[in-house]
Amino acid sequence: HIPVGAGLGGGSSDAAATLVGLNELWGLELPETTLAALALELGSDVPFFLEGGTALGEGQGEQLTPLDGPPGWSWLLVIPDFSISTESAYLKASIGLTQSRQRLNMAQLALKSQDLTAFVDHWINDLEPGVWGSEPRLGEIAAAMESCGLPLAAMTGSGSVLFSIDSAGLSGEPVSDQAVSALKSREGIKDVLRCSSVSTGVLKTYAPCHLRVRVIVRLPLPQGWAADGERGLVPGE
């Protein structure tokens, strides 16, 4: 149910699920290290969805460090009726590694302590300034989210979806249905979804189900032969 092409990893999570499913379906018994290598060939963020949870991704996406996740936090996804080119988003990016690392460290601490206010204060996406500068409609949607009392209006990956913690201000109370309806009715917004994060990926969520079926067919035995439970057909006595 994850929208594809929205900066949410919908296509990559499907790829990870397919990889694990085919490994089981075909009885390949590939180890997790091999699955991770194959996942990286499919896409830089596909390996993440094998383990899931909250993680820091480095390198090409294959170097994953598990982080404390935000248990109990729910989210709002505001889906525009237009898309953003991933290539264009990265070309416009101005990434300040030092500042980004500092804010990332603070956001990690906020996650660990479940400090909602600190997480909002230190959230950063270096792709946002370039994308918002070339697509002013995103800024208008973000302003609408803030006017409805959402504590955060941030872009998912390269966009175009915007997200917020499902909390009115920072009260911890869910955003009202009236506010969600008001957002849905705005021009440029395709849908608003309530969702929650999961703590595991495909490898831990997927539970292989082996179904063995014994088919018993009763046929007339050839003349001169008898059925033996251990040896099958044997010459009749």
HUMO-V841450 format. One line per field, one symbol per residue. psi: psi as a letter, one per 30 degrees, with the letter a starting at -180 (. if undefined). A space follows every 10 residues. Layout:
# HUMO-V841450
psi: ???
This chain:
# HUMO-V841450
psi: gkkkgggfge eeeeeeeeee eeeeeghfhk leeeeeeeee felfgeeefe eaaklkklbg ffjkjklkli kfkllkkjjl gllkkeeeee efkjjjeeee eeeeeeeeee eeghjeeeee egkkjffeee eeefifeeee eeeeeefggk fkilkjbgaf kkllkikjbh ffklkleeee eeeefkkfke lkkkllllfl aeefekjkjk jkkkkjkjlk kkkgllkkfe fbklkk.
